[in-house]
Each structure stands twice: as structure tokens, then as C-alpha cells.
Amino acid sequence: MVRFGLYLFSLIALVGLVSPGRADMLFTASGTGSDGALSASADFVAGNGQLTITLANLLTPSQIGAAGQALSDVSFTLSNSPGTVGSRSATGTLATIDANGNVTSPTPGASIPRWVGLGPPPPGGTGTFTVNGNNILVEVIGGGQPSDMILPAGTSYPNANSSITGGQFNPFVVGPLTVTLNLSGVTTSTTVSNVRLSFGTGPDTFLPGTPSSGPGVPEIDPGSAASALTVLFGGVMMLFDRRRRQK
């Protein structure tokens, strides 16, 4: 009976493997601004000491008509103190948009420090990064002529006007942008709320983010879950077979 109890305790402990290894939180925002339709997403992944944010413009290239539809800002609230701010970075595909709306000179994996308040490079502008209590603002606008705003992935924007094709806001980020923030207080249990996504060179339009499946929904690691359940099932069957033989 002692062995039986120890074995059962071990099986219960294995179920702990199903606990989440990180918190993955997706927020989307859609609406209409002065320049037309707006749609974007922010996907937050919280790990131990690090928060990763993937920002994307969800419009199609043909829906883009003006710079006011480009994503330029995200703000949010953490469920606990962010702690000490360490290194921070942002990467994505930088490209210029020519007079015909075509994407030229794309540079995948480019460093885009304006998105974390560390710009330039040219054409200048520091961008904005602030931490106020548990509230964090990440914005590409600030300190100079706007640039590096996020457009949807594509090779051309056939309906874009001169605010995009005129060159004054080049370069743009074409496709998703990944922001990595090293924050000592962030853990796998940290959740995100009060997400706001903003668009344009002001920014001009602010939209609340809606959680796709509830803020702070943990992502269960499929491998750990499958392993734990397999071991648990096998153990239960072994115990059942042993008790049957004893009887």
C-alpha cells in the first residue's frame, strides 16, 4: 500500500507538466479612421524576464490608401510590476515605397530601434518608450519626422496616396514587427490588459485591443501535455492490472 501511494503521488506530480510554460496573449483591433479602414494585432508572449510583442497590420495591401492606416503605437498594462528594464530591441522588414506604390529595397530582419525609443538611424526620430507603473508605451512616433510605421506584408500598395508614395515617411515596416523587452519582473504568469493600438503619424486614431480568447490565456506546451497524459494513462493501467492480479 505504501508503494501504491508513492506511485500514485508520482503520477499526480507528473500532471504538473501540463502547466503552461509561458503566457501567450493575442489582441486585435479594427475600426475606421479619417483615412479609411484600420485593423491590427498585438501578440504578447511572457517568459521569465522577457516580454515579446509581435505587431501586425491586418489590412490587405490594396486597402492601404494613406499613412493614417499604418500602425505606429501600442500601449498596455502588465498584471505585475515590470521590474528593471534591461535591453530592448525591435526587428522587421524595412523597405521604401516608391512613387508608384511599389516596395523597394526590402531588408528582412532589420533592426528598428525607433520602436523601442532608441532611434535614429536615419531619417531620425528617437521613437518613444515609457514605463509608468505597470503601464508601458511602445511608439515609433517621437523626436523627428515619422518613419518605420507598419504596413501589411506585400510587394505594392496600388491605391496608396502621396502620404505613402511621396517618400516623406520612408522607410516603412512591411509585415510584422517583433519587439523584445527584457523586464526583470515579467514571468510566465504575467498577463496583459488595457491594450491600445494606434495608427498614423500623430498617432491619429486609437483603438482598444480585444483579446482573441481572453487576456492572460496560458499556452500549454503540447509536448509536455502529451508526455504527462501518456505517463499518467500508462501508470493507471499498470496499477489497475496489478490490483486485478492480486485479487
C-alpha positions as a LaTeX table, in Angstrom:
\begin{tabular}{lrrr}
\hline
Residue & $x$ (\AA) & $y$ (\AA) & $z$ (\AA) \\
\hline
Met1 & 0.00 & 0.00 & 0.00 \\
Val2 & 2.93 & 2.33 & 0.71 \\
Arg3 & 4.34 & 1.64 & $-2.74$ \\
Phe4 & 0.91 & 2.17 & $-4.23$ \\
Gly5 & 0.61 & 5.55 & $-2.51$ \\
Leu6 & 4.06 & 6.67 & $-3.59$ \\
Tyr7 & 3.38 & 5.66 & $-7.16$ \\
Leu8 & 0.06 & 7.46 & $-7.21$ \\
Phe9 & 1.72 & 10.59 & $-5.76$ \\
Ser10 & 4.32 & 10.47 & $-8.53$ \\
Leu11 & 1.62 & 10.25 & $-11.15$ \\
Ile12 & $-0.17$ & 13.26 & $-9.69$ \\
Ala13 & 3.10 & 15.20 & $-9.72$ \\
Leu14 & 3.55 & 14.39 & $-13.40$ \\
Val15 & 0.30 & 16.12 & $-14.17$ \\
Gly16 & 2.12 & 19.31 & $-13.23$ \\
Leu17 & 3.98 & 19.01 & $-16.51$ \\
Val18 & 0.81 & 20.22 & $-18.18$ \\
Ser19 & 1.17 & 23.62 & $-16.55$ \\
Pro20 & 1.91 & 26.41 & $-19.02$ \\
Gly21 & 5.48 & 27.32 & $-19.92$ \\
Arg22 & 4.52 & 30.82 & $-20.98$ \\
Ala23 & 1.54 & 33.13 & $-21.35$ \\
Asp24 & 0.57 & 33.88 & $-24.94$ \\
Met25 & $-1.98$ & 36.69 & $-25.38$ \\
Leu26 & $-3.33$ & 37.88 & $-28.71$ \\
Phe27 & $-5.25$ & 41.16 & $-29.06$ \\
Thr28 & $-6.82$ & 42.59 & $-32.22$ \\
Ala29 & $-8.31$ & 45.99 & $-33.05$ \\
Ser30 & $-10.42$ & 47.07 & $-36.01$ \\
Gly31 & $-12.24$ & 50.24 & $-36.88$ \\
Thr32 & $-12.27$ & 53.25 & $-39.19$ \\
Gly33 & $-10.14$ & 56.36 & $-39.11$ \\
Ser34 & $-10.09$ & 59.52 & $-41.19$ \\
Asp35 & $-8.05$ & 57.70 & $-43.85$ \\
Gly36 & $-10.20$ & 54.57 & $-44.02$ \\
Ala37 & $-10.27$ & 51.08 & $-42.57$ \\
Leu38 & $-7.96$ & 50.11 & $-39.71$ \\
Ser39 & $-7.03$ & 46.67 & $-38.44$ \\
Ala40 & $-4.05$ & 45.35 & $-36.48$ \\
Ser41 & $-2.97$ & 42.81 & $-33.91$ \\
Ala42 & $-0.57$ & 42.57 & $-30.99$ \\
Asp43 & 0.57 & 39.15 & $-29.81$ \\
Phe44 & 2.23 & 39.15 & $-26.37$ \\
Val45 & 4.39 & 36.28 & $-25.12$ \\
Ala46 & 5.53 & 36.48 & $-21.49$ \\
Gly47 & 8.52 & 34.45 & $-20.36$ \\
Asn48 & 10.80 & 34.66 & $-17.38$ \\
Gly49 & 12.40 & 38.10 & $-17.57$ \\
Gln50 & 11.24 & 38.81 & $-21.09$ \\
Leu51 & 8.19 & 40.08 & $-22.97$ \\
Thr52 & 7.93 & 39.63 & $-26.72$ \\
Ile53 & 5.36 & 41.54 & $-28.77$ \\
Thr54 & 4.55 & 40.79 & $-32.41$ \\
Leu55 & 2.72 & 43.67 & $-34.09$ \\
Ala56 & 0.99 & 43.29 & $-37.44$ \\
Asn57 & $-1.15$ & 45.40 & $-39.75$ \\
Leu58 & $-4.09$ & 43.16 & $-40.75$ \\
Leu59 & $-5.29$ & 45.17 & $-43.73$ \\
Thr60 & $-4.60$ & 43.95 & $-47.25$ \\
Pro61 & $-2.14$ & 45.91 & $-49.42$ \\
Ser62 & $-4.99$ & 47.07 & $-51.65$ \\
Gln63 & $-6.82$ & 48.55 & $-48.63$ \\
Ile64 & $-3.92$ & 50.86 & $-47.85$ \\
Gly65 & $-4.69$ & 54.38 & $-49.05$ \\
Ala66 & $-2.77$ & 56.66 & $-46.68$ \\
Ala67 & $-0.20$ & 56.77 & $-43.89$ \\
Gly68 & $-3.00$ & 57.18 & $-41.37$ \\
Gln69 & $-3.67$ & 53.45 & $-41.77$ \\
Ala70 & $-0.15$ & 52.43 & $-40.77$ \\
Leu71 & 0.32 & 51.01 & $-37.27$ \\
Ser72 & 2.51 & 53.25 & $-35.14$ \\
Asp73 & 1.86 & 52.60 & $-31.44$ \\
Val74 & 0.89 & 50.03 & $-28.82$ \\
Ser75 & 0.27 & 50.56 & $-25.12$ \\
Phe76 & $-0.70$ & 48.03 & $-22.45$ \\
Thr77 & $-0.79$ & 47.21 & $-18.75$ \\
Leu78 & 1.05 & 44.32 & $-17.09$ \\
Ser79 & $-0.56$ & 42.37 & $-14.26$ \\
Asn80 & 2.55 & 42.87 & $-12.12$ \\
Ser81 & 5.45 & 45.29 & $-11.91$ \\
Pro82 & 7.75 & 45.10 & $-14.95$ \\
Gly83 & 10.74 & 45.39 & $-12.67$ \\
Thr84 & 14.04 & 46.62 & $-14.05$ \\
Val85 & 14.16 & 47.45 & $-17.75$ \\
Gly86 & 17.07 & 45.74 & $-19.47$ \\
Ser87 & 17.93 & 45.61 & $-23.15$ \\
Arg88 & 15.18 & 46.16 & $-25.70$ \\
Ser89 & 15.04 & 45.72 & $-29.46$ \\
Ala90 & 12.73 & 45.61 & $-32.46$ \\
Thr91 & 13.18 & 43.80 & $-35.77$ \\
Gly92 & 11.23 & 43.53 & $-39.01$ \\
Thr93 & 11.42 & 44.03 & $-42.76$ \\
Leu94 & 12.27 & 47.63 & $-43.61$ \\
Ala95 & 11.53 & 48.91 & $-47.11$ \\
Thr96 & 10.96 & 52.11 & $-49.04$ \\
Ile97 & 7.79 & 52.70 & $-51.03$ \\
Asp98 & 8.38 & 54.31 & $-54.43$ \\
Ala99 & 6.24 & 56.83 & $-56.30$ \\
Asn100 & 4.18 & 54.01 & $-57.84$ \\
Gly101 & 3.42 & 52.35 & $-54.53$ \\
Asn102 & 5.93 & 49.52 & $-55.07$ \\
Val103 & 8.07 & 48.06 & $-52.27$ \\
Thr104 & 11.76 & 48.61 & $-53.00$ \\
Ser105 & 14.96 & 47.57 & $-51.23$ \\
Pro106 & 13.33 & 45.37 & $-48.57$ \\
Thr107 & 15.66 & 44.44 & $-45.71$ \\
Pro108 & 14.36 & 41.46 & $-43.70$ \\
Gly109 & 15.42 & 41.19 & $-40.07$ \\
Ala110 & 16.44 & 44.83 & $-39.88$ \\
Ser111 & 16.97 & 46.47 & $-36.50$ \\
Ile112 & 14.35 & 49.17 & $-35.95$ \\
Pro113 & 15.36 & 50.98 & $-32.74$ \\
Arg114 & 12.75 & 53.75 & $-33.08$ \\
Trp115 & 10.11 & 51.27 & $-31.96$ \\
Val116 & 11.77 & 50.99 & $-28.55$ \\
Gly117 & 12.77 & 54.64 & $-28.13$ \\
Leu118 & 16.37 & 54.15 & $-29.22$ \\
Gly119 & 16.44 & 55.79 & $-32.68$ \\
Pro120 & 17.83 & 57.02 & $-35.03$ \\
Pro121 & 19.02 & 55.57 & $-37.66$ \\
Pro122 & 18.00 & 57.98 & $-40.42$ \\
Pro123 & 15.78 & 59.70 & $-41.20$ \\
Gly124 & 15.96 & 60.41 & $-37.48$ \\
Gly125 & 13.50 & 60.42 & $-34.64$ \\
Thr126 & 14.03 & 58.62 & $-31.37$ \\
Gly127 & 10.63 & 57.00 & $-31.07$ \\
Thr128 & 9.02 & 56.62 & $-27.64$ \\
Phe129 & 9.32 & 54.01 & $-24.90$ \\
Thr130 & 7.91 & 54.72 & $-21.45$ \\
Val131 & 7.18 & 52.73 & $-18.31$ \\
Asn132 & 4.75 & 54.28 & $-15.82$ \\
Gly133 & 3.98 & 51.86 & $-13.03$ \\
Asn134 & 2.66 & 48.76 & $-14.76$ \\
Asn135 & 1.78 & 50.71 & $-17.93$ \\
Ile136 & 4.07 & 50.51 & $-20.95$ \\
Leu137 & 4.01 & 52.56 & $-24.17$ \\
Val138 & 5.88 & 51.45 & $-27.29$ \\
Glu139 & 5.63 & 54.01 & $-30.09$ \\
Val140 & 7.57 & 54.69 & $-33.28$ \\
Ile141 & 6.47 & 58.36 & $-33.28$ \\
Gly142 & 8.52 & 60.95 & $-31.45$ \\
Gly143 & 11.62 & 63.08 & $-31.76$ \\
Gly144 & 11.55 & 63.73 & $-35.50$ \\
Gln145 & 9.87 & 63.03 & $-38.82$ \\
Pro146 & 7.73 & 59.88 & $-38.57$ \\
Ser147 & 9.05 & 56.73 & $-40.20$ \\
Asp148 & 9.15 & 52.93 & $-39.70$ \\
Met149 & 5.35 & 52.63 & $-39.37$ \\
Ile150 & 3.89 & 49.18 & $-40.03$ \\
Leu151 & 2.13 & 48.30 & $-43.30$ \\
Pro152 & 0.74 & 44.87 & $-44.23$ \\
Ala153 & 3.09 & 42.48 & $-45.97$ \\
Gly154 & 3.07 & 42.91 & $-49.74$ \\
Thr155 & 5.05 & 43.96 & $-52.77$ \\
Ser156 & 2.95 & 47.00 & $-53.70$ \\
Tyr157 & 0.17 & 49.28 & $-52.44$ \\
Pro158 & $-1.73$ & 50.12 & $-55.62$ \\
Asn159 & $-4.23$ & 52.51 & $-54.01$ \\
Ala160 & $-1.80$ & 54.42 & $-51.78$ \\
Asn161 & $-1.74$ & 58.22 & $-51.98$ \\
Ser162 & 1.21 & 60.58 & $-51.70$ \\
Ser163 & 1.43 & 60.24 & $-47.92$ \\
Ile164 & 2.89 & 56.80 & $-48.64$ \\
Thr165 & 4.29 & 57.18 & $-52.16$ \\
Gly166 & 5.72 & 60.67 & $-51.61$ \\
Gly167 & 8.70 & 59.38 & $-49.65$ \\
Gln168 & 8.36 & 61.68 & $-46.65$ \\
Phe169 & 7.64 & 58.78 & $-44.25$ \\
Asn170 & 10.05 & 56.22 & $-45.72$ \\
Pro171 & 11.11 & 53.65 & $-44.71$ \\
Phe172 & 8.12 & 51.58 & $-43.64$ \\
Val173 & 7.98 & 48.22 & $-41.90$ \\
Val174 & 6.46 & 45.75 & $-44.37$ \\
Gly175 & 4.86 & 42.87 & $-42.50$ \\
Pro176 & 5.06 & 42.03 & $-38.80$ \\
Leu177 & 7.39 & 43.69 & $-36.30$ \\
Thr178 & 8.83 & 41.86 & $-33.29$ \\
Val179 & 9.58 & 43.86 & $-30.14$ \\
Thr180 & 11.63 & 42.20 & $-27.40$ \\
Leu181 & 11.69 & 43.76 & $-23.94$ \\
Asn182 & 13.86 & 42.38 & $-21.14$ \\
Leu183 & 11.93 & 43.13 & $-17.95$ \\
Ser184 & 13.10 & 41.53 & $-14.72$ \\
Gly185 & 9.62 & 41.41 & $-13.20$ \\
Val186 & 7.94 & 39.54 & $-16.05$ \\
Thr187 & 7.24 & 35.83 & $-15.53$ \\
Thr188 & 5.25 & 33.15 & $-17.32$ \\
Ser189 & 2.32 & 34.13 & $-15.08$ \\
Thr190 & 2.34 & 37.77 & $-16.20$ \\
Thr191 & $-0.74$ & 38.80 & $-18.16$ \\
Val192 & $-1.57$ & 41.83 & $-20.27$ \\
Ser193 & $-4.64$ & 44.08 & $-20.32$ \\
Asn194 & $-5.78$ & 47.55 & $-21.46$ \\
Val195 & $-4.16$ & 47.09 & $-24.86$ \\
Arg196 & $-4.48$ & 50.03 & $-27.24$ \\
Leu197 & $-3.29$ & 50.10 & $-30.84$ \\
Ser198 & $-2.72$ & 53.41 & $-32.63$ \\
Phe199 & $-2.33$ & 54.43 & $-36.24$ \\
Gly200 & $-0.90$ & 57.28 & $-38.29$ \\
Thr201 & 1.73 & 59.95 & $-37.84$ \\
Gly202 & 0.15 & 61.64 & $-34.81$ \\
Pro203 & $-0.75$ & 58.96 & $-33.86$ \\
Asp204 & $-4.12$ & 59.87 & $-35.37$ \\
Thr205 & $-6.51$ & 57.09 & $-34.33$ \\
Phe206 & $-6.56$ & 54.97 & $-31.16$ \\
Leu207 & $-8.41$ & 51.66 & $-30.96$ \\
Pro208 & $-8.84$ & 49.32 & $-27.97$ \\
Gly209 & $-7.45$ & 45.83 & $-28.37$ \\
Thr210 & $-9.83$ & 42.92 & $-27.91$ \\
Pro211 & $-8.42$ & 39.64 & $-26.57$ \\
Ser212 & $-8.92$ & 36.80 & $-29.02$ \\
Ser213 & $-9.53$ & 34.27 & $-26.23$ \\
Gly214 & $-9.30$ & 36.29 & $-23.04$ \\
Pro215 & $-6.30$ & 38.13 & $-21.62$ \\
Gly216 & $-3.69$ & 36.01 & $-19.99$ \\
Val217 & $-4.86$ & 32.73 & $-21.54$ \\
Pro218 & $-1.92$ & 30.40 & $-20.97$ \\
Glu219 & $-0.43$ & 28.43 & $-23.81$ \\
Ile220 & 0.02 & 24.80 & $-22.84$ \\
Asp221 & 3.12 & 23.21 & $-24.26$ \\
Pro222 & 1.77 & 20.33 & $-26.42$ \\
Gly223 & 4.83 & 18.12 & $-25.86$ \\
Ser224 & 4.72 & 18.40 & $-22.08$ \\
Ala225 & 0.97 & 17.84 & $-22.01$ \\
Ala226 & 1.16 & 14.77 & $-24.26$ \\
Ser227 & 4.02 & 13.29 & $-22.25$ \\
Ala228 & 2.28 & 13.83 & $-18.94$ \\
Leu229 & $-1.00$ & 12.34 & $-20.12$ \\
Thr230 & 0.76 & 9.35 & $-21.69$ \\
Val231 & 2.63 & 8.59 & $-18.48$ \\
Leu232 & $-0.48$ & 9.09 & $-16.38$ \\
Phe233 & $-2.58$ & 6.79 & $-18.55$ \\
Gly234 & 0.13 & 4.13 & $-18.63$ \\
Gly235 & 0.56 & 4.32 & $-14.86$ \\
Val236 & $-3.14$ & 3.98 & $-14.21$ \\
Met237 & $-3.32$ & 0.93 & $-16.47$ \\
Met238 & $-0.34$ & $-0.67$ & $-14.69$ \\
Leu239 & $-1.93$ & $-0.09$ & $-11.31$ \\
Phe240 & $-5.25$ & $-1.48$ & $-12.50$ \\
Asp241 & $-3.56$ & $-4.60$ & $-13.89$ \\
Arg242 & $-1.59$ & $-5.13$ & $-10.69$ \\
Arg243 & $-4.66$ & $-4.84$ & $-8.47$ \\
Arg244 & $-6.53$ & $-7.25$ & $-10.75$ \\
Arg245 & $-3.76$ & $-9.86$ & $-10.43$ \\
Gln246 & $-3.68$ & $-9.52$ & $-6.64$ \\
Lys247 & $-7.37$ & $-10.22$ & $-6.49$ \\
\hline
\end{tabular}
